[in-house]
Amino acid sequence: MACKEKSVCFGCKMHLQAPFIKCVECSKSTLICLHCFAQGYETSTHHNDHSYEVISLDFCLIERTWTALEEMALLDSIAECGLGNWNDIACRIRTKSPEECESHYLDNYINYPQQQLQRIMQHTSPEVNNCYRMIPYEPSEDPPRPKDDPGQATDMANYMPCRGDFNVEYDNFAECDIKDVEFDCEAREDEQLKVGAVEIYLSRVKERCYRKRIIKDYGLINVHKTELIERSFSKVEKDLRDKLRPFAKLHSAEKHEQFIQGLLLEHYLKQEIHELQLYRAGGLTLKDSANLYQVSQQERLKHISKGSMVNDILSLFEDKFACQNWLQKQAISQSTAAVVPMPLLGRKPATRLDISGTPGIERLTEEERDLCAKLRFLPHAYLQYKQMLIKENQLLGCLKLAQARALIKIDVNKTRKLYDFCVRHNWINQCEN
């Protein structure tokens, strides 16, 4: 049984190294090193008479001469030192020579990994094996010939199916370098130079054939089919395939697909282990209990979301404009159709202007101060408008609303309210129609 890299002792807080002790009675995972265990370390929750189990990596995993701890050290050392630095890797393992490290890794992980590693994967549950999808691999024929639509060949990466070749080759102008090369039996001064040019051309042609074989083996000629397959991948699988694409040339298409599926299986296994650990931390030991817990958790989240919506609408209940905006946003978020029309509540009134302490306020009555605050007039501006209306009324004998609006060129609504206020106080006379 392997431990986490950052696991520390519950007593001395030192990093644990196998073997160590794990308490099976404490609610939390209590890990203790052998030194603290020998001294009988205790806390308020953990006692030294609790049942325990010994966590050790001293068992064989692939070969009898290699323990699981040495296997982990080998893989970690290769990741840190790089493949091929067997002397540094052997120094980190300490129990194996560089030759043993090299032969063990190449034999069991590179050359013949299927027998030993498949024996380990047989112990996984069938439910875990069904959590990922194995893509059936079918190499494309050479040449692939579209049966339904011959015009589809133009969409297949400029591939000519009848010839089994591409319209534009890789390194398409490689032949230009040797088109003028001629071998003359009499002139042998530059014969080696010409032979070198031909060898360079052959290497370029070899690279071209290699790339064509990659395209054929991986079925990349039919672009539309490849795009449809890639759309069915999950985000995790897409990211994994993008990261591993540079390694596709190291092995065949079948081996590369098996390698990807193995990493996907590892990812899903880690996810399931993490879920089981969460269930175990919550005190769940049966699968039915875990399913019931998931259903209850979803219902609780729905209830919390409904409660938060009620609290939001209650907090905005007094402000009808804020409540209308909130309802509009909820209607847009809950509906995929057009925006739900909401009844208009009219124009929101402007906020009152605080005119306390402004010059000229002492010349206004209480009603005039209230009018200036509502219409957002300063006292001196209000007195000027008032004097203009009274003076014009004295010249004409009466005053119409249209004449007041032409005289005071401000907002028409404010002019109407000021005009009605002056008429109500008999400062101006309203003309009869």
TORMI-911540 format. One line per 8 residues: number of its first residue (from 1); their letters; for each residue x, y, z of N, C-alpha, C. Coordinates in steps of 0.1 Angstrom, whole numbers, plus 5000, padded with zeros to 4 digits. Layout:
! residues N
NUM	a	X:Y:Z:X:Y:Z:X:Y:Z | ...
***
This chain:
! residues 433
1	mackeksv	5009:4988:5000:5000:5000:5000:5009:5012:5000 | 5007:5021:4991:5015:5033:4989:5009:5045:4997 | 5018:5053:5002:5014:5065:5009:5016:5077:5000 | 5010:5088:5004:5011:5101:4997:5025:5107:4999 | 5029:5115:4990:5042:5120:4991:5044:5130:5002 | 5033:5138:5005:5033:5148:5016:5028:5143:5029 | 5026:5130:5031:5021:5125:5044:5032:5127:5054 | 5027:5132:5066:5036:5135:5077:5031:5127:5089
9	cfgckmhl	5040:5125:5099:5036:5118:5111:5027:5126:5120 | 5017:5120:5126:5008:5127:5134:5014:5132:5147 | 5025:5126:5151:5032:5130:5163:5043:5140:5161 | 5054:5136:5154:5066:5144:5153:5065:5153:5140 | 5055:5152:5132:5053:5160:5120:5064:5159:5110 | 5071:5148:5110:5082:5145:5100:5076:5137:5089 | 5082:5138:5077:5077:5131:5065:5079:5116:5068 | 5068:5108:5064:5068:5094:5066:5075:5086:5055
17	qapfikcv	5082:5076:5060:5088:5067:5051:5084:5053:5055 | 5081:5044:5045:5076:5031:5048:5088:5023:5054 | 5085:5014:5064:5071:5012:5069:5067:5022:5080 | 5054:5024:5082:5049:5032:5092:5035:5026:5096 | 5029:5033:5106:5017:5028:5113:5005:5036:5109 | 4993:5030:5107:4981:5037:5104:4970:5032:5114 | 4964:5042:5121:4953:5038:5130:4940:5036:5123 | 4933:5025:5126:4921:5021:5119:4908:5025:5127
25	ecskstli	4910:5030:5139:4898:5034:5147:4895:5049:5147 | 4905:5057:5144:4903:5072:5145:4895:5076:5133 | 4887:5086:5135:4878:5091:5124:4886:5096:5112 | 4897:5103:5115:4906:5108:5105:4918:5099:5103 | 4924:5100:5092:4935:5092:5089:4947:5096:5097 | 4951:5087:5107:4961:5090:5117:4973:5081:5113 | 4984:5088:5108:4996:5081:5104:5007:5084:5114 | 5014:5074:5118:5024:5075:5129:5037:5068:5124
33	clhcfaqg	5048:5074:5127:5061:5068:5123:5064:5057:5134 | 5074:5049:5131:5078:5038:5140:5083:5043:5153 | 5090:5055:5153:5096:5060:5165:5085:5065:5175 | 5076:5072:5170:5065:5077:5178:5056:5065:5183 | 5054:5055:5174:5046:5044:5178:5053:5036:5189 | 5066:5035:5189:5073:5027:5199:5072:5035:5212 | 5071:5048:5212:5070:5056:5225:5056:5056:5230 | 5046:5051:5223:5032:5051:5227:5026:5065:5226
41	yetsthhn	5028:5072:5215:5023:5085:5213:5008:5085:5214 | 5002:5095:5221:4987:5096:5223:4983:5110:5222 | 4970:5112:5219:4964:5125:5219:4950:5124:5225 | 4942:5135:5225:4929:5134:5231:4920:5125:5223 | 4922:5123:5210:4914:5115:5202:4920:5101:5198 | 4933:5101:5198:4940:5088:5195:4947:5082:5207 | 4945:5069:5210:4951:5062:5221:4960:5051:5215 | 4970:5047:5223:4980:5038:5219:4974:5023:5219
49	dhsyevis	4962:5021:5224:4956:5008:5224:4946:5006:5212 | 4946:5016:5203:4937:5014:5192:4943:5004:5182 | 4934:4998:5174:4938:4988:5164:4946:4996:5153 | 4956:4989:5147:4964:4996:5137:4968:4986:5127 | 4974:4991:5116:4979:4983:5105:4992:4989:5101 | 5001:4980:5096:5014:4984:5092:5014:4987:5077 | 5018:4999:5073:5018:5003:5059:5033:5001:5054 | 5034:4992:5045:5048:4989:5040:5047:4987:5025
57	ldfclier	5058:4991:5018:5060:4989:5004:5070:4977:5001 | 5072:4969:5011:5082:4958:5009:5075:4946:5004 | 5070:4947:4991:5064:4935:4985:5067:4936:4970 | 5067:4925:4963:5070:4925:4949:5058:4929:4941 | 5061:4937:4930:5051:4942:4922:5051:4936:4908 | 5063:4936:4902:5065:4931:4888:5075:4919:4888 | 5087:4921:4894:5097:4911:4895:5099:4908:4910 | 5104:4896:4913:5106:4892:4927:5118:4899:4933
65	twtaleem	5127:4904:4925:5139:4910:4931:5137:4925:4932 | 5125:4931:4928:5122:4945:4929:5110:4947:4937 | 5111:4955:4948:5100:4958:4956:5092:4970:4951 | 5080:4972:4956:5072:4983:4952:5079:4996:4955 | 5086:4997:4966:5093:5010:4969:5104:5013:4959 | 5111:5002:4955:5121:5004:4945:5115:5008:4931 | 5104:5002:4928:5097:5006:4916:5093:5021:4916 | 5088:5025:4927:5084:5040:4928:5097:5048:4927
73	alldsiae	5107:5044:4934:5120:5052:4933:5125:5052:4919 | 5124:5041:4912:5129:5041:4898:5122:5051:4889 | 5109:5050:4890:5101:5059:4881:5103:5074:4885 | 5103:5077:4898:5106:5091:4902:5120:5095:4898 | 5130:5087:4899:5143:5091:4895:5144:5093:4880 | 5137:5085:4872:5138:5087:4858:5131:5100:4854 | 5120:5104:4861:5113:5116:4858:5122:5128:4862 | 5130:5127:4872:5139:5138:4877:5152:5139:4869
81	cglgnwnd	5158:5127:4867:5172:5127:4861:5171:5126:4846 | 5160:5120:4840:5159:5118:4826:5163:5104:4822 | 5157:5099:4812:5159:5085:4807:5173:5084:4801 | 5181:5075:4806:5194:5072:4801:5205:5076:4812 | 5202:5084:4822:5212:5087:4832:5211:5076:4843 | 5215:5064:4839:5214:5053:4848:5223:5054:4860 | 5234:5060:4859:5243:5062:4871:5236:5070:4882 | 5231:5082:4878:5224:5090:4888:5211:5083:4893
89	iacrirtk	5204:5076:4884:5192:5069:4889:5196:5058:4899 | 5207:5051:4897:5211:5041:4906:5216:5047:4919 | 5222:5059:4919:5226:5065:4931:5214:5069:4940 | 5203:5073:4933:5191:5076:4941:5184:5064:4947 | 5184:5053:4939:5178:5040:4944:5186:5034:4955 | 5200:5034:4953:5209:5029:4963:5210:5014:4964 | 5200:5007:4960:5200:4992:4962:5202:4985:4949 | 5203:4992:4937:5204:4986:4924:5216:4992:4917
97	speecesh	5222:4985:4908:5233:4990:4900:5227:4996:4887 | 5235:5005:4880:5230:5011:4868:5225:5001:4857 | 5232:4990:4856:5228:4979:4846:5215:4973:4850 | 5213:4970:4863:5200:4965:4867:5189:4974:4865 | 5191:4987:4868:5180:4997:4865:5176:4998:4851 | 5187:4998:4842:5184:4999:4828:5177:4987:4823 | 5181:4975:4826:5175:4963:4821:5161:4961:4826 | 5159:4964:4839:5146:4963:4845:5136:4972:4838
105	yldnyiny	5140:4985:4836:5130:4995:4830:5127:4991:4816 | 5138:4988:4808:5135:4985:4794:5127:4973:4792 | 5130:4962:4800:5123:4949:4798:5109:4950:4803 | 5106:4957:4814:5093:4957:4819:5084:4969:4816 | 5090:4980:4811:5082:4991:4808:5082:4995:4794 | 5092:4991:4786:5093:4996:4772:5092:4984:4763 | 5100:4974:4764:5100:4963:4754:5089:4953:4756 | 5087:4948:4768:5077:4938:4770:5068:4941:4782
113	pqqqlqri	5060:4952:4781:5053:4956:4793:5039:4949:4795 | 5035:4942:4784:5021:4938:4785:5019:4927:4795 | 5028:4918:4796:5025:4906:4805:5025:4910:4819 | 5035:4917:4824:5035:4920:4838:5025:4931:4842 | 5023:4941:4834:5014:4952:4837:5000:4948:4836 | 4996:4939:4826:4983:4935:4825:4978:4926:4836 | 4988:4919:4842:4985:4911:4854:4980:4920:4866 | 4985:4932:4866:4981:4941:4877:4967:4947:4874
121	mqhtspev	4964:4950:4861:4951:4956:4857:4940:4946:4858 | 4942:4933:4859:4932:4924:4860:4924:4925:4873 | 4930:4931:4883:4924:4931:4896:4914:4943:4897 | 4913:4952:4887:4904:4963:4888:4890:4958:4886 | 4881:4966:4892:4867:4962:4891:4861:4964:4877 | 4851:4956:4872:4846:4958:4859:4839:4972:4857 | 4834:4978:4869:4827:4991:4867:4837:5001:4864 | 4850:5000:4869:4860:5010:4865:4864:5008:4851
129	nncyrmip	4865:4996:4846:4869:4994:4832:4859:4999:4822 | 4846:5000:4826:4836:5005:4818:4834:5020:4818 | 4842:5027:4826:4840:5041:4827:4848:5049:4816 | 4855:5042:4808:4862:5049:4797:4858:5041:4784 | 4859:5048:4773:4855:5043:4760:4867:5039:4752 | 4868:5026:4747:4879:5022:4739:4875:5024:4724 | 4883:5032:4717:4880:5035:4703:4885:5024:4694 | 4877:5018:4687:4882:5007:4678:4891:5013:4667
137	yepsedpp	4903:5007:4666:4913:5013:4656:4911:5005:4643 | 4909:5012:4632:4909:5006:4619:4918:5015:4610 | 4929:5009:4606:4938:5017:4597:4932:5019:4583 | 4934:5031:4578:4928:5034:4565:4934:5026:4554 | 4926:5023:4544:4932:5016:4532:4940:5025:4523 | 4948:5019:4516:4957:5027:4507:4954:5022:4492 | 4948:5030:4484:4943:5044:4487:4928:5043:4492 | 4923:5051:4501:4909:5052:4504:4901:5058:4493
145	rpkddpgq	4891:5051:4489:4883:5056:4477:4869:5059:4482 | 4865:5072:4482:4851:5076:4485:4841:5069:4476 | 4831:5063:4481:4822:5055:4472:4810:5064:4469 | 4805:5072:4478:4793:5080:4476:4795:5092:4467 | 4805:5100:4470:4807:5112:4463:4822:5113:4458 | 4825:5112:4446:4839:5114:4441:4845:5128:4444 | 4836:5138:4445:4841:5151:4449:4846:5153:4463 | 4843:5143:4471:4848:5143:4485:4863:5142:4485
153	atdmanym	4869:5137:4475:4884:5136:4474:4891:5150:4475 | 4884:5160:4470:4890:5173:4471:4890:5179:4485 | 4881:5174:4494:4881:5178:4508:4890:5169:4517 | 4896:5159:4511:4904:5150:4519:4919:5154:4519 | 4922:5166:4524:4936:5171:4525:4943:5170:4511 | 4936:5174:4500:4942:5174:4487:4947:5160:4483 | 4940:5150:4487:4944:5136:4485:4937:5131:4472 | 4945:5125:4463:4940:5119:4451:4938:5104:4453
161	pcrgdfnv	4925:5100:4455:4923:5086:4459:4926:5076:4448 | 4924:5080:4435:4927:5070:4424:4942:5068:4423 | 4950:5077:4426:4965:5075:4425:4971:5071:4439 | 4963:5073:4449:4968:5070:4463:4980:5079:4466 | 4979:5092:4463:4990:5101:4465:4984:5115:4467 | 4992:5124:4472:4988:5138:4475:4991:5147:4464 | 4983:5157:4462:4985:5167:4452:4998:5175:4455 | 5001:5179:4467:5013:5185:4471:5020:5177:4482
169	eydnfaec	5032:5172:4478:5039:5163:4487:5047:5171:4498 | 5051:5164:4508:5060:5170:4518:5074:5172:4512 | 5079:5184:4514:5092:5187:4508:5091:5186:4493 | 5081:5193:4487:5077:5191:4473:5087:5194:4463 | 5097:5202:4467:5108:5206:4457:5121:5199:4459 | 5120:5187:4466:5133:5180:4468:5140:5175:4455 | 5132:5172:4445:5138:5167:4432:5145:5178:4425 | 5143:5191:4428:5149:5202:4421:5164:5202:4423
177	dikdvefd	5169:5197:4435:5183:5197:4438:5191:5187:4430 | 5185:5177:4425:5193:5167:4418:5188:5165:4403 | 5180:5174:4399:5175:5173:4385:5187:5175:4374 | 5197:5182:4378:5208:5184:4369:5220:5175:4372 | 5219:5166:4381:5231:5157:4384:5232:5146:4373 | 5244:5145:4368:5247:5135:4358:5260:5128:4361 | 5260:5115:4360:5272:5107:4363:5279:5104:4350 | 5291:5109:4349:5300:5106:4337:5311:5097:4341
185	cearedeq	5313:5086:4334:5323:5077:4337:5337:5083:4336 | 5339:5092:4327:5352:5098:4325:5356:5108:4335 | 5346:5117:4339:5349:5127:4349:5345:5122:4363 | 5355:5119:4371:5352:5114:4384:5357:5124:4395 | 5360:5136:4392:5365:5146:4402:5354:5149:4412 | 5342:5151:4408:5331:5155:4417:5321:5143:4419 | 5326:5131:4417:5317:5120:4419:5312:5118:4433 | 5320:5120:4443:5316:5119:4457:5306:5130:4461
193	lkvgavei	5308:5142:4455:5298:5152:4458:5285:5149:4452 | 5284:5143:4440:5271:5140:4435:5265:5128:4442 | 5273:5119:4447:5268:5108:4455:5262:5113:4468 | 5269:5123:4474:5264:5129:4486:5250:5136:4484 | 5249:5143:4472:5236:5150:4469:5225:5140:4467 | 5228:5128:4461:5218:5118:4459:5214:5112:4473 | 5224:5110:4482:5220:5104:4495:5212:5114:4503 | 5215:5127:4501:5206:5137:4508:5192:5136:4503
201	ylsrvker	5191:5135:4489:5177:5134:4483:5170:5122:4488 | 5177:5110:4489:5171:5098:4494:5166:5099:4508 | 5173:5107:4517:5169:5109:4530:5156:5117:4531 | 5156:5127:4522:5144:5136:4522:5132:5128:4517 | 5134:5119:4507:5123:5110:4502:5118:5101:4513 | 5128:5096:4521:5125:5087:4532:5116:5094:4542 | 5119:5106:4545:5111:5114:4554:5097:5116:4549 | 5096:5118:4536:5083:5120:4530:5075:5107:4531
209	cyrkriik	5081:5096:4528:5074:5083:4529:5070:5080:4544 | 5078:5084:4553:5075:5082:4567:5063:5091:4571 | 5062:5103:4567:5051:5111:4570:5038:5106:4564 | 5039:5101:4551:5027:5095:4545:5023:5083:4552 | 5032:5075:4557:5028:5063:4564:5021:5067:4578 | 5026:5077:4584:5019:5082:4597:5005:5086:4594 | 5003:5093:4583:4990:5098:4579:4981:5086:4576 | 4986:5076:4569:4978:5064:4565:4975:5056:4578
217	dyglinvh	4985:5053:4586:4983:5045:4598:4973:5051:4608 | 4973:5064:4609:4964:5070:4619:4951:5075:4613 | 4949:5072:4600:4936:5075:4594:4933:5090:4594 | 4944:5098:4590:4942:5112:4590:4939:5118:4576 | 4937:5110:4567:4934:5114:4553:4920:5120:4552 | 4910:5114:4557:4896:5119:4557:4895:5129:4569 | 4896:5142:4565:4895:5152:4575:4882:5153:4582 | 4871:5152:4575:4858:5153:4581:4856:5141:4591
225	kteliers	4860:5129:4588:4858:5118:4597:4866:5120:4610 | 4878:5126:4608:4887:5128:4620:4881:5139:4629 | 4875:5149:4623:4869:5160:4631:4857:5155:4639 | 4849:5146:4632:4837:5140:4639:4842:5132:4651 | 4852:5124:4649:4857:5116:4661:4863:5125:4672 | 4870:5136:4668:4875:5144:4679:4864:5152:4686 | 4853:5155:4680:4842:5161:4687:4836:5153:4698 | 4837:5140:4696:4831:5131:4706:4840:5129:4719
233	fskvekdl	4852:5134:4718:4861:5133:4730:4857:5143:4741 | 4860:5139:4753:4858:5148:4764:4870:5157:4765 | 4868:5168:4773:4879:5178:4775:4892:5171:4780 | 4890:5162:4789:4902:5155:4795:4909:5148:4784 | 4902:5140:4776:4908:5132:4766:4914:5141:4755 | 4908:5152:4751:4913:5161:4741:4927:5167:4746 | 4927:5171:4759:4940:5177:4764:4951:5166:4764 | 4947:5154:4768:4957:5144:4769:4962:5140:4755
241	rdklrpfa	4953:5139:4745:4958:5136:4732:4967:5147:4726 | 4963:5160:4729:4972:5171:4724:4986:5170:4730 | 4987:5167:4743:5000:5166:4750:5008:5154:4745 | 5002:5143:4741:5009:5131:4737:5011:5130:4722 | 5006:5140:4714:5008:5139:4700:5022:5139:4695 | 5032:5146:4702:5046:5145:4698:5052:5131:4699 | 5046:5123:4708:5051:5110:4711:5045:5099:4701 | 5036:5103:4692:5030:5093:4683:5040:5087:4674
249	klhsaekh	5051:5094:4671:5061:5088:4661:5070:5078:4668 | 5069:5076:4681:5078:5067:4687:5073:5053:4687 | 5061:5051:4684:5055:5037:4683:5044:5037:4673 | 5038:5025:4670:5028:5024:4660:5015:5030:4665 | 5005:5031:4656:4992:5037:4659:4985:5028:4670 | 4985:5015:4669:4979:5007:4679:4985:5008:4693 | 4998:5009:4693:5005:5011:4706:5002:5024:4712 | 5001:5035:4703:4999:5048:4708:4984:5049:4714
257	eqfiqgll	4975:5043:4707:4961:5043:4712:4960:5035:4725 | 4967:5024:4727:4967:5017:4739:4974:5025:4750 | 4984:5032:4747:4991:5041:4757:4981:5052:4762 | 4974:5058:4753:4964:5068:4756:4953:5063:4765 | 4948:5051:4761:4937:5045:4769:4942:5041:4783 | 4954:5037:4784:4959:5034:4797:4960:5046:4806 | 4965:5057:4801:4965:5070:4809:4951:5074:4812 | 4941:5073:4803:4928:5076:4806:4922:5068:4817
265	lehylkqe	4925:5055:4817:4921:5046:4828:4927:5050:4841 | 4940:5054:4841:4946:5059:4853:4939:5072:4858 | 4935:5081:4849:4928:5093:4853:4914:5089:4860 | 4907:5080:4854:4894:5077:4859:4895:5069:4872 | 4905:5061:4873:4908:5054:4886:4911:5064:4897 | 4919:5074:4894:4922:5084:4905:4909:5092:4908 | 4900:5095:4899:4888:5101:4902:4879:5093:4911 | 4878:5080:4908:4870:5071:4916:4876:5069:4930
273	ihelqlyr	4889:5069:4931:4895:5068:4944:4893:5080:4952 | 4893:5092:4946:4890:5104:4953:4876:5105:4958 | 4866:5100:4950:4852:5100:4954:4851:5090:4966 | 4857:5078:4965:4856:5069:4976:4862:5074:4989 | 4873:5082:4988:4879:5088:4999:4869:5098:5005 | 4862:5106:4997:4853:5116:5002:4841:5109:5009 | 4836:5098:5003:4825:5090:5009:4830:5085:5023 | 4842:5079:5023:4847:5073:5035:4849:5084:5046
281	aggltlkd	4854:5096:5042:4855:5107:5052:4842:5111:5058 | 4831:5109:5050:4818:5113:5055:4811:5101:5062 | 4818:5090:5064:4812:5079:5071:4804:5069:5063 | 4805:5070:5050:4797:5061:5041:4806:5049:5037 | 4801:5037:5039:4808:5025:5036:4801:5016:5026 | 4789:5019:5022:4782:5011:5012:4779:5020:4999 | 4778:5013:4988:4776:5020:4976:4762:5026:4975 | 4752:5019:4981:4738:5024:4981:4738:5037:4989
289	sanlyqvs	4745:5037:5000:4745:5049:5008:4752:5061:5001 | 4762:5058:4993:4768:5069:4985:4759:5074:4974 | 4751:5065:4968:4741:5070:4958:4730:5079:4965 | 4726:5074:4976:4716:5082:4984:4722:5096:4988 | 4734:5096:4991:4741:5108:4995:4742:5118:4983 | 4744:5113:4971:4745:5122:4960:4731:5128:4957 | 4721:5119:4957:4707:5125:4955:4703:5135:4965 | 4707:5132:4978:4703:5142:4988:4711:5155:4987
297	qqerlkhi	4724:5154:4982:4732:5166:4980:4726:5174:4969 | 4722:5168:4958:4716:5176:4947:4703:5183:4952 | 4695:5176:4959:4682:5182:4964:4686:5194:4974 | 4696:5192:4982:4700:5203:4991:4705:5215:4984 | 4713:5213:4973:4718:5224:4965:4706:5231:4958 | 4696:5224:4953:4684:5230:4947:4677:5239:4958 | 4675:5233:4970:4668:5241:4980:4676:5253:4984 | 4689:5252:4985:4697:5264:4988:4696:5275:4977
305	skgsmvnd	4696:5271:4965:4695:5280:4954:4681:5287:4954 | 4670:5280:4957:4657:5286:4959:4656:5295:4970 | 4663:5291:4982:4663:5300:4993:4670:5313:4991 | 4681:5312:4983:4689:5324:4980:4681:5333:4971 | 4673:5328:4962:4664:5336:4953:4654:5343:4961 | 4648:5336:4971:4638:5343:4979:4644:5354:4988 | 4656:5352:4993:4662:5362:5001:4666:5374:4992 | 4669:5372:4979:4673:5383:4970:4660:5391:4967
313	ilslfedk	4649:5385:4964:4637:5392:4961:4631:5400:4973 | 4633:5394:4985:4628:5401:4997:4637:5413:5000 | 4650:5412:4997:4658:5424:5000:4655:5435:4990 | 4650:5432:4978:4647:5442:4968:4632:5446:4967 | 4624:5440:4977:4610:5442:4976:4605:5456:4977 | 4612:5464:4985:4608:5478:4988:4611:5487:4976 | 4621:5484:4968:4625:5491:4956:4619:5484:4944 | 4608:5490:4938:4601:5484:4927:4610:5483:4914
321	facqnwlq	4618:5493:4912:4627:5493:4900:4638:5482:4901 | 4644:5481:4913:4654:5471:4915:4648:5457:4914 | 4635:5456:4919:4628:5443:4918:4625:5439:4904 | 4621:5449:4896:4618:5447:4882:4631:5442:4874 | 4642:5448:4877:4655:5444:4870:4659:5430:4874 | 4657:5427:4887:4660:5413:4891:4652:5403:4885 | 4639:5406:4883:4629:5396:4877:4633:5395:4862 | 4637:5406:4856:4641:5405:4842:4653:5396:4840
329	kqaisqst	4663:5398:4849:4675:5390:4848:4672:5375:4850 | 4664:5372:4859:4660:5358:4862:4652:5352:4850 | 4644:5360:4843:4636:5355:4832:4646:5352:4820 | 4656:5360:4819:4666:5358:4808:4674:5346:4810 | 4678:5344:4823:4687:5333:4826:4680:5319:4826 | 4667:5320:4829:4659:5307:4830:4653:5303:4816 | 4652:5312:4807:4646:5309:4794:4656:5310:4783 | 4656:5301:4774:4664:5301:4762:4658:5308:4750
337	aavvpmpl	4645:5312:4752:4638:5319:4741:4642:5334:4742 | 4633:5342:4735:4636:5357:4735:4633:5362:4749 | 4637:5375:4750:4636:5381:4763:4622:5383:4767 | 4618:5379:4779:4604:5380:4784:4601:5395:4786 | 4590:5400:4779:4586:5414:4781:4581:5416:4796 | 4585:5426:4802:4581:5430:4816:4573:5443:4815 | 4563:5445:4823:4556:5457:4823:4565:5469:4828 | 4563:5480:4821:4570:5492:4824:4564:5499:4836
345	lgrkpatr	4572:5504:4844:4568:5511:4856:4569:5526:4855 | 4572:5531:4843:4573:5546:4842:4587:5550:4844 | 4589:5563:4843:4602:5569:4845:4605:5570:4859 | 4617:5566:4863:4621:5567:4877:4623:5582:4881 | 4617:5586:4891:4619:5601:4895:4633:5603:4899 | 4637:5616:4896:4651:5620:4900:4652:5622:4915 | 4664:5620:4920:4666:5622:4934:4665:5637:4938 | 4661:5640:4950:4660:5653:4955:4674:5660:4956
353	ldisgtpg	4674:5673:4954:4686:5681:4955:4687:5687:4969 | 4699:5685:4975:4701:5690:4988:4705:5705:4986 | 4696:5714:4989:4699:5729:4988:4702:5736:5001 | 4704:5728:5011:4706:5734:5024:4720:5741:5024 | 4721:5753:5029:4733:5761:5029:4737:5768:5016 | 4729:5767:5006:4732:5773:4993:4728:5788:4994 | 4735:5797:4986:4732:5811:4987:4718:5814:4982 | 4710:5823:4989:4697:5827:4986:4686:5818:4991
361	ierlteee	4689:5808:4999:4679:5799:5004:4671:5806:5015 | 4676:5816:5021:4669:5823:5032:4658:5832:5026 | 4658:5834:5013:4647:5842:5007:4635:5833:5002 | 4636:5820:5004:4626:5811:5000:4617:5806:5011 | 4604:5804:5008:4595:5798:5018:4598:5783:5018 | 4590:5776:5028:4592:5762:5029:4587:5755:5016 | 4576:5760:5010:4570:5754:4998:4580:5756:4987 | 4586:5768:4986:4596:5770:4975:4608:5762:4977
369	rdlcaklr	4613:5760:4989:4624:5751:4991:4621:5737:4987 | 4609:5732:4990:4605:5718:4986:4604:5717:4971 | 4599:5728:4964:4599:5728:4950:4613:5727:4943 | 4622:5735:4948:4635:5736:4943:4642:5722:4945 | 4640:5716:4957:4646:5702:4959:4641:5692:4949 | 4627:5692:4946:4622:5683:4937:4626:5685:4923 | 4626:5698:4918:4630:5702:4905:4645:5703:4903 | 4653:5702:4914:4667:5703:4913:4671:5717:4908
377	flphaylq	4665:5727:4914:4668:5741:4911:4677:5747:4923 | 4687:5755:4919:4693:5763:4930:4685:5775:4933 | 4686:5780:4945:4677:5792:4949:4678:5804:4939 | 4691:5807:4935:4692:5819:4927:4686:5817:4913 | 4687:5804:4908:4681:5801:4895:4666:5802:4896 | 4660:5796:4907:4646:5796:4908:4641:5811:4909 | 4648:5819:4917:4643:5833:4918:4644:5840:4905 | 4654:5837:4897:4655:5843:4883:4643:5839:4874
385	ykqmlike	4640:5826:4874:4629:5821:4866:4616:5827:4871 | 4614:5828:4884:4602:5834:4890:4600:5848:4886 | 4611:5856:4886:4610:5870:4883:4607:5872:4868 | 4612:5863:4859:4610:5864:4845:4595:5862:4842 | 4589:5851:4849:4575:5848:4846:4566:5859:4852 | 4569:5865:4863:4561:5876:4869:4561:5888:4860 | 4573:5892:4856:4575:5904:4847:4568:5902:4834 | 4569:5890:4828:4562:5888:4815:4547:5888:4817
393	nqllgclk	4542:5883:4828:4528:5883:4831:4523:5898:4833 | 4531:5906:4839:4527:5920:4841:4526:5928:4827 | 4534:5924:4818:4534:5931:4805:4523:5926:4797 | 4519:5913:4797:4509:5908:4788:4495:5907:4795 | 4495:5908:4808:4483:5906:4816:4479:5892:4819 | 4484:5883:4812:4482:5868:4814:4493:5861:4807 | 4495:5848:4811:4506:5841:4805:4502:5826:4803 | 4505:5821:4791:4503:5808:4787:4515:5799:4790
401	laqarali	4512:5786:4790:4523:5776:4793:4533:5776:4782 | 4528:5778:4769:4537:5778:4758:4546:5790:4758 | 4540:5802:4763:4548:5814:4764:4559:5812:4775 | 4555:5805:4786:4565:5803:4796:4576:5794:4792 | 4573:5784:4784:4583:5775:4779:4593:5782:4769 | 4587:5791:4761:4596:5799:4752:4604:5809:4760 | 4600:5813:4771:4607:5823:4779:4618:5816:4787 | 4614:5805:4793:4624:5797:4802:4628:5785:4794
409	kidvnktr	4639:5784:4788:4643:5773:4780:4650:5763:4788 | 4642:5755:4796:4647:5744:4804:4638:5732:4801 | 4639:5722:4808:4631:5710:4806:4616:5713:4807 | 4608:5708:4797:4594:5712:4796:4586:5707:4808 | 4590:5696:4814:4583:5691:4826:4585:5700:4838 | 4598:5704:4839:4601:5714:4850:4594:5727:4848 | 4593:5732:4836:4586:5744:4833:4571:5743:4837 | 4565:5732:4833:4551:5730:4837:4549:5730:4852
417	klydfcvr	4557:5724:4859:4555:5723:4874:4558:5737:4880 | 4568:5745:4875:4570:5758:4880:4558:5767:4876 | 4553:5766:4864:4542:5774:4859:4529:5771:4868 | 4526:5759:4871:4515:5755:4879:4517:5761:4893 | 4529:5760:4898:4532:5765:4912:4529:5780:4913 | 4533:5788:4902:4531:5802:4902:4516:5806:4901 | 4509:5798:4893:4495:5800:4891:4487:5797:4904 | 4491:5787:4911:4485:5783:4923:4486:5794:4934
425	hnwinqce	4498:5801:4934:4500:5812:4944:4496:5825:4938 | 4489:5826:4927:4484:5838:4921:4495:5849:4918 | 4507:5843:4914:4517:5853:4910:4516:5856:4895 | 4510:5847:4888:4508:5850:4874:4493:5846:4871 | 4488:5851:4860:4474:5848:4856:4474:5839:4844 | 4466:5828:4845:4466:5819:4834:4456:5823:4824 | 4460:5824:4811:4451:5828:4800:4440:5818:4798 | 4428:5823:4795:4417:5814:4792:4417:5811:4777
433	n	4413:5799:4773:4413:5795:4759:4401:5802:4752
***
